[in-house]
Every structure is written in structure tokens, then in C-alpha cells.
Amino acid sequence: MKSHRKELWFHTSGRREYLNITTDVQDELSRSGIKEGLCLVNAMHITASVFINDDESGLHHDFEVWLEKLAPEKPHSQYNHNGYEDNADAHLKRQLMGREVVVAVTNGLLDLGPWEQIFYGEYDGMRKKRVLIKIIGE
């Protein structure tokens, strides 16, 4: 069995953003030479997520509205975590959207369903953060 590891680095301009990283992950899979196996993609920061969904701007807006209802950013005083930092909402949003995805690798391709795309979700941005890609297989 072979394994391949790569980090993708991001520096978002906004506090919250969604980046489609499907092409980046597929490119790394191609570089790995692995044809059959599994591909793990996970956020390496506690206020970011990786998830699979449709790449549709209306849906991304809906994520924002839904997450803000469940874990509103303000007032910052509503959270015990907020003291030195004001990002408790970002921790909660990450918990809802998930840390990682695992995608099957078949014939050297990500085995995604129709409309499925891999996203990096940022909830406390404007600084450098990373995603880990770990591919194992033959």
C-alpha cells in the first residue's frame, strides 16, 4: 500500500468563506499515482471545516443564514469561550459543518456522486490556515 500527504494553505479575505477545493484534491490524487483507495481531506484548524455538498451560491447563502441562526457571531458576550478571542461562534459552526471527508478513489478519480464537490469552510478567517490531504491505496 502507498500513502501520499499534502497540505493546502488558505488565507481568506473574509471572516467566513466557502472555497471549492475539489480540483485541488483531484490534482493531488493524480500526483500521488494512487488508483484505488481512500482520500481523507480534513481541516487542520478548529474554526474551519471540510464538507461535501453542491456548488451553488444560493445554497452557500443558506448555509450562512442557517449557521448564523444556530450560532450567531454577536453578541460576543453570549459565549463563555469569548474572552481573549471572539470566535466561539466559529467553533460551533465548525462542529455543525464537520471536520473532514473521506472519498473513495476509483480508477484514479475521486468517486463523488452527481453534483458533489469538496469545500473548505472558513468561520474565523483573515489568517493563514491549512487543510490536510492524505491518500492511501494502491
N, C-alpha and C positions, 0 to 999 in steps of 0.2 A: 504494500500500500504506500502511496505517495501522499505528501501533505504540502500545502503551499499557504503562505501567510503574507498579507499585505495590509497596510494601513492607508486609509483615505483621510485626508485632513480638510477641514472646512473652517471658514471664518465668515459667518453670516453677517450681513449688514443690519439686520433687524433682530429684535428680541425673539420673535417667533417666525420660523420659516419652514417650508417643506421642500426638500430637494429630491428630485427623481434621480436615483443613483443606479438604476438598472443597467444602463450601458457601461458604467464604470465597473460594476460587478461582473458582467459578462466579459468585458475586456480582460479582466484579471483572471477569470476562469480560462479564457483562451490562452493566456500567457502561461498558465500552470501546466497545460498539457493533459490535465485530468479529463477523462471522457465519461467515467461513471463514478458516482459518489454522492457526496453531500457538500453543500456550501453554506457555512454559517456566516451571517452578517450581523454584527452587534455594535451598538453604541458603547463607547468606552467612557462615557460621562453620564452622571446620574440625572442630568437635566436634559437629556436628549433621548430620542427613540429611533428604532428601525422597525418598519412595519410594511405590510403589503396591502395595496389597495389600488383603486382606479386613479389614473392621472387626469383628473377632471377638476377644473378651477372651482366650479360650484360646490363640489364635494369638499375641497380643501377649505373653502369658506365655511361650510357646515361643520367641519372639524373644529375650526376656531370658535364658532358660536357655541357648540356643544361643550367643548373643553372649558370655555370661559364661564359657562353656567355651572359646571361641576366644580371647577377650581379657579375662581376669579382671582386675577392678579392683585386687585386692590379691594378694600384697604389692606395694606401690608400688615396692619396691626391684628388682623383676624387670625394670624398664624403664630403659633408658639415658636416655630423654627426661625422666623424672621427676627433677627437681632443684628448680627454683623452683616448678614446678607438679606436681600428682599426677594428671594427666589423660591419660597415654599411652594407657590403655585406651580412652578416649573417641575419640581419633584413629583407632585401629584399628577400633572399632565403626562409625564413620562410613564408613571405607573399605569395609567389608563391605556396609553398607546403601545406600550411594550418595549422591551429591551432589545430583542433580536428576532431574526427569522432564520429558518433553515429551509433551503430549497434543494430539491433533488437535482442531480446532474445526470443528464441522459444524452448520450452521443455528443458530449462536449458542450451542451447547451443547458441553460437554466430551464428547468422543467416547470414553467409557470403556466397557469391557466389563462384563458382569454381575459384580456384587459388587466391582468395582474402586473403590477410594477412594484419595485422596491423603493422605499422612501426613507430618507433621513429626516426626522422631525426634530427641530430645534425649539426649545422653550425658554432658554435663558442665554441668548446668543450674544453676538458682538465680541466674541473672543474665539481663539483657536481651539477646535475640538476635533476628535477623530472617531473613525469607525474601523473596526477590525473585520477583515475578510479572512476566513480560514476555510480552506478547501481540502477535503480528504477523499481519497479514492484511487482508482487505477486509470 
